[in-house]
Amino acid sequence: MKRLYFLLVPAIILASCGGGEKGKDLATLKKERAELDAKIKTMEASSKDTAGKKEGRVTPVMITEVQPVKFTSYIEVQSSIGGDEVVTASAKAPGTINKVLAQVGQKVSQGQLLATLDASVAEQQIKSLDPQIELQKALYEKQQKLWAQNIGTEVQLLGTKAQYESLLKQKSSLQAQRNQYNIVSPINGTIDAVSVKVGDQAMPGANGFHVVNLDKLKAEANLGENYIGKVKQGDPVTLVFPGAADSIQTKLTYVAQSVDPSSRAFLVQVKLGSNKKLHPNMSCVMKIANYSSASAITVPVSVIQKTSKGEVVYVLNGGKASAMQVKTGRNSNGQVEILSGLNAGDKVITTGYEDLNDGDPVSAQ
């Protein structure tokens, strides 16, 4: 009886302090927990079903059986066509242009007169010497005749000869100065541009005629310094011209051995000779073949997967995807050479490899 009393007292106290409300919350929580347990069991069951279905899934893939092929690696760079002989013919003395004798597109020969400058002062000096030369020539010839008759002295003969030759040298010097007022072509070629006209003030080394020898064309390009030592004279080259159906197969004829300090690049050059289809300043792509293998295993660059263990590709092995670790070499035109890890006849998965794991079941389409 006392025991029952002691049990009822705490219950009465709890009820008077709101214990009924707490009991109600507890019942609610228990109900919610039961509902959550039921949901968890349902989700776990669904997860097991999904896992089971995934384990049984077969991924459709496409494969390529690799075989040794000829593989060539190219370095591609933008290039332009120019003349091996390109010069600017200009005046050698300052003066006013009074005649222009050549035009754009005209073929000219070495030494051909292209334009003349006003040389009236030099011409007047030359004319003023002519009477003196004629007089001294006559005196010299007369002295020679007298000397032949044993008349006069050798000193007189040598004196008139020296004076006559001195005047001839003065005239020759003045004529050389007069020629400085002529603009002539230093090479055989075609005039590509003219930057002078009658009345212009010409200056040495400035405006003049741009002459190109179209019989000695060349293609030039600049390669970044990271390629230094990777190309050499004699490497095969393909020149590809935009919009042209054909290309030119040739070889590198020059490779600079130093890097330009400002551009951090070095010059490579291909001599082309004469070609009616080519013109100066045409652009093209220079493809330099700097590596070739007659028997290489290659795969598309896209199938190479980067992992923490290195590069891998997936191959078909007994109905499953097998991850093969590989060592890659050079790549070109979307293909990469496999140096190790694959053998001839291996069936490389080339489509559907993105979500594969090692050992996943696959089906080749």
C-alpha positions in Angstrom: 0.0 0.0 0.0 2.8 2.3 0.8 4.6 1.3 -2.4 1.5 2.2 -4.4 1.3 5.5 -2.7 4.9 6.4 -3.5 4.2 5.6 -7.2 1.1 7.7 -7.4 2.6 10.8 -5.9 5.3 11.4 -8.6 2.6 10.7 -11.3 0.3 13.3 -9.7 3.2 15.8 -9.4 4.1 15.2 -13.1 0.5 15.7 -14.2 0.2 18.9 -12.3 3.5 20.2 -13.9 2.4 19.5 -17.5 3.6 15.9 -17.8 0.6 15.1 -19.9 1.8 17.4 -22.6 5.2 15.8 -22.6 3.6 12.4 -22.9 1.7 13.6 -25.9 5.0 14.8 -27.6 6.6 11.5 -26.9 3.8 9.6 -28.5 4.0 11.9 -31.6 7.8 11.3 -31.8 7.4 7.6 -31.6 4.8 7.7 -34.4 7.1 9.8 -36.6 10.0 7.5 -35.9 7.9 4.6 -36.9 7.1 6.4 -40.2 10.7 7.2 -40.8 11.8 3.6 -40.2 9.3 2.5 -42.7 10.6 5.0 -45.3 14.2 4.0 -44.6 13.3 0.3 -45.2 11.6 1.2 -48.5 14.5 3.2 -49.7 17.0 0.6 -48.7 15.1 -2.0 -50.6 14.9 0.3 -53.7 18.6 0.9 -53.4 19.4 -2.8 -53.4 17.2 -3.3 -56.4 19.0 -0.4 -58.3 22.4 -1.8 -57.3 21.4 -5.2 -58.5 20.2 -3.8 -61.8 23.4 -1.7 -62.2 25.5 -4.7 -61.5 23.7 -6.5 -64.3 23.9 -3.7 -66.8 26.0 -4.2 -70.0 27.4 -1.0 -71.6 27.2 -0.9 -75.4 30.6 0.2 -76.9 32.4 0.5 -80.2 35.9 -0.9 -80.6 38.8 -0.5 -83.0 41.4 -3.3 -83.4 44.8 -1.6 -83.4 47.4 -2.6 -86.0 50.8 -1.1 -86.8 50.6 1.8 -89.2 52.9 4.4 -90.7 52.8 7.4 -88.3 54.2 10.9 -89.0 54.2 13.8 -86.5 53.9 17.3 -87.9 54.7 20.8 -86.6 52.2 23.2 -88.2 52.9 26.9 -88.5 51.6 29.8 -90.5 53.9 30.8 -93.3 54.1 33.3 -96.2 55.6 33.3 -99.7 58.3 35.8 -100.5 61.2 36.3 -103.0 64.7 35.0 -102.2 65.9 38.2 -103.9 63.8 41.2 -102.9 65.3 44.7 -103.1 64.4 48.3 -103.2 66.0 50.3 -106.0 66.5 53.9 -104.8 68.5 56.9 -105.6 72.1 57.1 -104.4 72.1 60.9 -104.3 69.4 63.4 -103.2 67.5 65.0 -106.0 64.2 65.7 -107.8 62.6 62.9 -109.9 62.2 64.1 -113.5 61.5 60.8 -115.3 59.9 57.5 -114.2 60.6 54.8 -116.8 59.1 51.6 -115.2 55.8 50.6 -113.7 54.3 47.9 -111.4 54.3 44.4 -113.0 57.1 45.2 -115.4 59.9 42.8 -115.8 63.3 44.4 -115.6 66.9 43.3 -115.9 69.9 44.0 -113.8 71.2 47.5 -114.5 68.1 48.7 -116.3 67.3 52.3 -115.9 64.1 52.8 -113.8 64.0 56.6 -113.2 66.2 59.7 -113.4 66.8 62.6 -111.1 67.7 66.2 -112.0 71.4 66.2 -112.6 71.9 69.4 -114.5 74.7 70.7 -112.3 76.8 67.5 -112.8 76.1 67.5 -116.5 77.2 71.1 -116.8 80.5 70.3 -115.1 81.1 67.4 -117.5 80.4 69.6 -120.5 82.8 72.3 -119.2 85.6 69.7 -119.3 85.2 68.6 -122.9 87.0 71.6 -124.5 89.9 71.3 -122.1 90.2 67.6 -122.8 90.1 68.2 -126.6 92.9 70.8 -126.3 95.1 68.7 -124.1 94.5 65.7 -126.4 95.7 67.8 -129.4 98.8 69.0 -127.5 99.7 65.5 -126.4 99.3 64.1 -129.9 101.5 66.9 -131.3 104.1 66.3 -128.7 104.1 62.6 -129.7 104.8 63.5 -133.3 107.7 65.8 -132.3 109.1 63.2 -130.1 109.0 60.7 -133.0 111.1 63.2 -135.0 113.6 63.5 -132.1 112.3 67.0 -131.4 111.6 68.1 -127.9 112.3 66.4 -124.6 110.8 63.3 -122.9 109.8 65.5 -120.0 107.6 67.6 -122.3 106.0 64.5 -123.7 105.3 63.0 -120.3 104.0 66.3 -119.0 101.4 66.7 -121.7 100.4 63.0 -121.3 99.9 63.5 -117.5 97.7 66.6 -118.0 95.6 64.8 -120.7 95.1 61.7 -118.5 94.3 63.9 -115.5 91.4 65.6 -117.3 90.1 62.2 -118.5 90.0 61.0 -114.9 88.2 64.2 -113.8 85.5 63.6 -116.4 85.2 59.9 -115.4 84.7 61.0 -111.8 82.1 63.5 -112.7 80.3 60.9 -114.8 80.2 58.5 -111.9 78.7 61.3 -109.8 76.2 61.9 -112.6 75.2 58.2 -112.5 74.2 58.7 -108.8 71.2 60.5 -110.2 69.9 57.4 -112.0 67.8 54.7 -110.3 68.6 51.3 -111.8 67.5 47.8 -110.9 70.2 45.8 -109.0 68.7 42.4 -110.0 66.6 40.7 -112.6 63.0 40.6 -111.5 59.6 42.1 -111.5 58.6 45.5 -110.1 56.2 44.8 -107.2 55.7 48.4 -106.1 56.6 51.9 -107.1 56.8 54.7 -104.5 58.1 57.6 -106.6 56.6 60.0 -109.2 57.8 62.9 -111.2 58.5 65.9 -109.0 59.2 63.9 -105.8 62.3 64.6 -103.8 64.2 61.3 -103.7 66.6 60.4 -100.9 69.3 57.7 -100.8 67.9 54.4 -99.4 64.3 55.7 -99.1 61.5 55.7 -101.7 62.0 53.9 -105.0 61.1 50.6 -106.8 60.4 47.3 -105.0 61.9 44.6 -107.2 61.2 40.8 -106.7 63.0 38.0 -108.4 60.0 35.6 -109.0 62.4 32.9 -110.2 63.7 32.5 -106.6 60.7 32.2 -104.4 60.7 31.0 -100.8 58.4 30.2 -97.9 59.4 31.5 -94.4 58.0 30.9 -91.0 58.9 31.6 -87.3 58.9 28.7 -84.8 58.7 29.2 -81.1 61.9 28.5 -79.1 60.4 25.3 -77.7 61.0 23.7 -81.1 64.7 24.6 -81.3 66.6 21.4 -81.9 63.4 19.5 -82.9 63.6 20.5 -86.6 66.6 20.3 -88.9 67.5 21.1 -92.5 66.2 18.5 -94.8 63.1 17.6 -92.8 60.1 16.9 -95.2 57.7 19.8 -95.5 54.1 20.1 -96.9 52.9 23.6 -97.9 49.1 23.8 -97.8 47.4 26.8 -99.4 43.9 28.0 -98.4 41.4 27.2 -101.0 43.8 25.3 -103.2 43.2 21.7 -104.1 46.9 20.8 -104.3 49.8 21.3 -102.0 53.6 21.4 -102.4 55.9 18.7 -101.1 59.4 19.9 -100.4 62.1 20.0 -97.7 63.5 22.6 -95.2 66.4 24.4 -96.7 67.4 26.6 -93.8 66.9 26.4 -90.0 68.3 29.3 -87.9 70.5 28.2 -85.1 69.7 31.2 -82.8 66.5 32.5 -81.2 65.4 36.1 -81.8 65.6 37.8 -78.4 62.5 39.9 -78.9 60.1 37.4 -80.5 61.6 34.3 -78.8 61.3 32.5 -82.2 63.7 31.3 -84.9 63.4 31.3 -88.7 62.8 28.3 -90.9 62.9 28.6 -94.7 62.0 26.6 -97.8 63.4 27.6 -101.2 60.8 27.1 -104.0 62.4 28.4 -107.2 59.9 29.5 -109.9 56.2 28.7 -109.7 53.6 30.5 -111.7 50.9 29.7 -109.2 52.7 31.4 -106.3 53.0 35.1 -105.7 54.8 37.2 -103.0 52.9 37.6 -99.7 50.6 34.6 -100.3 49.9 32.8 -97.0 50.0 29.1 -96.4 50.4 26.5 -93.7 53.8 24.9 -93.3 53.6 21.3 -92.0 57.1 20.1 -91.0 57.4 16.4 -90.5 59.8 16.1 -87.7 59.2 12.5 -86.7 58.1 9.3 -88.5 57.6 5.6 -87.7 57.0 3.0 -90.3 55.2 0.7 -87.8 53.5 2.4 -84.9 50.5 1.6 -82.7 48.2 4.6 -82.6 44.8 5.4 -81.0 42.6 8.6 -81.0 43.9 11.2 -78.5 40.4 11.4 -77.1 40.4 7.8 -75.7 43.4 8.4 -73.4 42.1 8.6 -69.8 44.1 10.5 -67.2 44.2 8.7 -63.8 46.2 9.0 -60.6 48.2 6.0 -61.8 48.9 7.5 -65.2 47.3 7.3 -68.7 45.0 4.4 -69.5 42.8 3.1 -72.3 40.0 0.6 -72.1 40.2 -2.5 -74.2 37.6 -5.3 -74.7 38.7 -8.4 -72.8 36.3 -11.3 -72.5 33.2 -9.2 -72.6 34.5 -6.7 -70.0 36.3 -3.4 -70.1 39.9 -3.8 -69.1 41.9 -0.6 -68.1 45.4 -0.8 -69.7 48.0 1.6 -68.6 49.9 3.0 -71.5 52.9 5.3 -72.3 52.2 7.8 -75.1 54.5 9.5 -77.5 53.9 12.2 -80.1 50.5 13.1 -81.5 49.4 14.4 -84.9 46.0 14.9 -86.7 44.1 13.6 -83.6 46.1 10.4 -83.3 48.7 9.6 -80.6 51.5 7.0 -80.8 51.4 4.3 -78.0 54.9 3.5 -77.0 54.0 0.7 -74.6 50.9 -0.9 -73.1 49.1 -2.0 -76.3 49.8 -4.7 -78.8 48.7 -5.4 -82.3 45.3 -6.9 -82.3 44.1 -5.3 -79.1 40.5 -4.1 -79.3 40.4 -0.5 -78.0 37.1 0.9 -76.9 36.7 4.1 -78.9 33.0 4.9 -78.1 31.2 4.5 -74.7 34.4 4.5 -72.6 33.5 7.7 -70.7 31.7 6.1 -67.7 33.5 2.7 -67.7 35.3 1.2 -64.8 37.8 -1.6 -64.9 35.9 -4.9 -65.2 32.6 -3.4 -66.3 30.6 -5.7 -68.6 30.4 -4.3 -72.2 28.9 -5.3 -75.5 30.7 -4.4 -78.7 28.3 -3.0 -81.3 
